[in-house]
Amino acid sequence: MTAPINFQAIQTIYALEHKKDFFYLRVSPFFLTQFNFDFCIQSLLDIQTGLLHSHTYWDEDELRCLAFYIVEIFARIKAYNIIWEGDFGDYHAVFSDQEQVILNLAIFEDLEQSVVDLIFNLSQEFNIDLIKETDLTTPLRFKATKSTKHLEKVTNLTTKQKQQLYTKKPAWLVSQQRDSLHDYFEKIPTLLERGYKAKAHIVQANQLLFNPDSIESCPAEVVFDLQNRLTYTDLKSIINYLFDLRSRAPETLNSDERRYASHLNHEKDRCFFYQLPYELLGYPLRSSTIFIDRSYLPTRSLITGEIEILLNPEKIRYVMLYPSILWEAEKINEWKALAQAENESPLPKFKLKHSILQVFANIKAVCVEHPIWTFFVLMFVIKIMAAIAKTIE
């Protein structure tokens, strides 16, 4: 798998912090003994001294590792998010808070000199005097950003709007009592009222979900990062690799790849909050079955695999699609514009045949789940038919 620069950086930081194997950089054991990667401020001062006074030659991957580490420490000092952008030697480290970009710093034009100057430049940009910091030796931990702005919107929803978000089980699921997806529907209120938002990407989904003329809501499988550090570009490269496992010959796969490929090939096999083996990607990603409720989408169909989800890993092992009623207007407009480009209607048009089919699907679901209602439903249908016949006469 060819990893984007941002995923290379995140995997490198994870490997350094947890003493794991590097997946995308080749660094020598000697290099790792020459610098202290304990994520404290003192380590930056040690790296600065080492680079200025050592005549050791470090190769490109080792210098890149140092750049990833230095930028990560400054981001943690300032509690900023960091995203790496670019390719082929022209890289940018983008620092931001939850609202806006704080700094877009070009790096790696001259890799060796850039790394040597990096600590000084960032100290100047952020007005930080490392030597005068009060705590030089305590490791700085990454604090995942948990976006909960939607909770205020949830609170302001009317009772009717909330009820519409409490998805009812589809007819095909009602008849399959052993399907582990049943429990998901009971967790929707908790996820809506206590969950936080994160990026996710669909690995595979029923093709009906991409068809605007279909009415069925269906499950799908998504991959996401609990720390919410990966970009959609990162997730896209990951799901391409994972989905490709389905079609590869088993003898070309290792045991972890074969296991996940087998799971994907059994489309009714559910997994909830499954942690992908480290050996697959070098990072603790999660994979989970999700239910795609069409009413949650502005166009009632998928147009991209890039979605947002709500999760609460401390309490629930399910994730749910982030409903469009809670989206910002700008995001809704972007989705509709993309739908228009894909020759879909930018606004859902409820055709009569869809309404009738949906009514009968709902009636079927009620009758399956509550057989006693079948008699009343039949009597109701007979009365309607009699009224229609009388009108015709």
Secondary structure, 3 states (H helix, E strand, C coil): CCCCHHHHHHHHHHHHHHCCCCCCCCCCHHHHHHCCCCCCHHHHHHHHHHHHHCCCCCCHHHHHHHHHHHHHHHHHHHCCEEEEEEECCEEEEEEECCCCEEEEEEECCCHHHHHHHHHHHHHHHCCCCHHHCCCCCCCCCCCCCCECCHHHHHHHCCHHHHHHHCCCCCHHHHCCCCCHHHHHHHHHHHHHHHCEEEEEEEEEECHHHHCCCCCCCEEEEEEECCCCCCCHHHHHHHHHHHHHHHHCCHHHCCHHHHHHHHHHHCCCCCCCCEECCHHHHCCCCEEEEEEECHHHCCCCCCCCCEEEEEECCCCCCCEEECCHHHCCHHHHHHHHHHHHHCCCCCCCCCCHHHHHHHHHHHHHHHHHHCCCHHHHHHHHHHHHHHHHHHHHC
